Amino acid sequence: MKRRPAAEFSFVFAVLTSLSVAHAQAPPHQRPGLWLNDMSQAGRHFSMKACVDAASEARTSVFSASVRKGNKCRNSQLTHNLDGSWTSVSTCEFQPGVTRTSRADIRGDFNSKYTVTLRSPPTAPPEMTMTATYLGACGPGQKGGDIVMSDGRVINPMASMGR
């Protein structure tokens, strides 16, 4: 089955937003502005630019729990590691009757550049790697949550989440 970047983004978005905080230390916040997200999965590469503001960061951050209910996530645990990185293991139902346990390792600085490595199942080799790099302020006319796909299409998951 051939996957399309938009479908892959939907899966990555669902996994990343399903992370919950089960640790005493508050997770970091992503710097507002325009971020370039480079992703590699199954030998393919695609990228997109995301305009992040405080509202979209709160709803779609890799540490956000706001989408967890919609994905029926359970057994989610987020750990802040001694080296400053974060690890999350979550079991979520993405479709009725279809659950998936995944591990996300998150490293870097949420002000400039961070990397997320996703494994599913948790002990498998990396399935997807995303590196997010801060580019500066969002472009003219862009609003928080706008995502510019590599083909130029603009989507905004915040609209479907009811802002």
Helices and strands as residue ranges (DSSP letters): H 5-17, E 33-41, E 44-52, H 54-60, E 74-80, E 86-95, E 98-109, E 113-119, E 128-136, E 147-149, E 154-155, H 157-160
